Amino acid sequence: AVKGLRVAFREVARRHGDFAIVACAAMKTPTGVRLAVGGVADVPTARDWPRLEGGALDDALNAFAWELGARDDVHATARYRRDLVRMIGRDLIGEVLQ
């Protein structure tokens, strides 16, 4: 184990074992946090942020959710995917920065 390393992961799928509708991973970095998201854009995408709190974190997560360019498909709507990125992202970032 690496001293001070904190990571968290969560995914949402229709059924256990299905491909994830959204998968998020967060990692504490020396200067803040990295959030990686899969299942929304064509390729997994990550963003690094300094330590953000409250409205600044919400704004950053909202901008990231929109930048991913989610589309509706048979598994989920683009809106649902953006909502998951914002909700799960906030939870995971809070978890790694504790």
C-alpha positions in Angstrom: 0.0 0.0 0.0 1.1 3.5 -0.7 1.0 5.9 2.3 -1.7 8.5 1.9 -3.2 6.9 -1.2 -7.0 7.0 -1.2 -9.1 5.6 -4.1 -12.8 4.8 -4.5 -14.8 3.2 -7.3 -18.5 2.7 -8.0 -20.5 1.6 -11.0 -24.2 1.5 -11.9 -25.5 -1.3 -14.1 -29.0 -2.6 -14.9 -28.1 -6.1 -13.4 -25.1 -7.4 -11.6 -22.5 -8.5 -14.2 -23.9 -6.2 -17.0 -21.7 -3.5 -18.6 -21.8 -0.4 -16.5 -24.1 2.5 -17.5 -21.7 4.7 -15.6 -18.5 3.8 -13.8 -16.6 6.3 -11.7 -13.2 6.2 -9.9 -11.7 8.9 -7.7 -8.2 9.2 -6.4 -6.7 11.7 -4.0 -3.7 13.4 -5.6 -1.0 15.5 -4.0 -2.7 18.6 -5.2 -6.4 17.6 -5.1 -8.4 14.9 -6.7 -8.7 13.0 -10.0 -12.1 11.7 -11.2 -12.3 9.2 -14.0 -15.6 8.3 -15.7 -16.4 5.4 -18.1 -19.6 4.4 -19.9 -20.6 8.0 -20.8 -18.3 9.2 -23.5 -16.8 7.1 -26.3 -13.7 6.6 -24.2 -13.1 6.7 -20.4 -12.2 10.3 -19.4 -10.5 11.8 -16.4 -10.2 15.2 -14.8 -7.9 16.6 -12.2 -9.1 19.3 -9.8 -7.7 21.1 -6.8 -9.5 20.6 -3.6 -13.0 22.0 -4.3 -15.8 22.3 -1.9 -19.5 23.2 -2.0 -20.7 25.1 -5.1 -17.2 25.0 -6.8 -17.3 21.2 -6.7 -20.9 21.0 -8.0 -20.0 23.4 -10.8 -16.9 21.4 -11.8 -18.9 18.1 -11.7 -21.7 19.6 -13.8 -19.3 21.0 -16.4 -17.5 17.6 -16.6 -20.8 15.7 -16.9 -21.8 17.9 -19.9 -18.3 17.7 -21.5 -18.6 13.9 -21.7 -21.3 14.3 -24.4 -23.6 11.6 -23.1 -26.2 10.3 -25.6 -29.5 8.4 -25.1 -29.4 4.7 -25.9 -31.4 1.6 -25.0 -29.8 1.4 -21.5 -30.1 4.9 -20.2 -30.8 8.5 -21.1 -28.1 11.1 -21.4 -29.7 13.0 -18.6 -29.6 10.0 -16.3 -25.9 9.5 -17.1 -25.1 13.1 -16.4 -27.0 12.9 -13.1 -25.0 9.8 -12.1 -21.7 11.4 -12.9 -22.6 14.4 -10.7 -24.0 12.3 -7.8 -21.5 9.5 -7.8 -18.6 11.9 -8.5 -19.5 14.0 -5.4 -19.8 10.9 -3.2 -16.5 9.4 -4.3 -14.6 12.7 -4.1 -15.9 13.2 -0.5 -14.8 9.6 0.3 -11.2 10.0 -0.9 -10.7 13.4 0.6 -11.9 12.4 4.1 
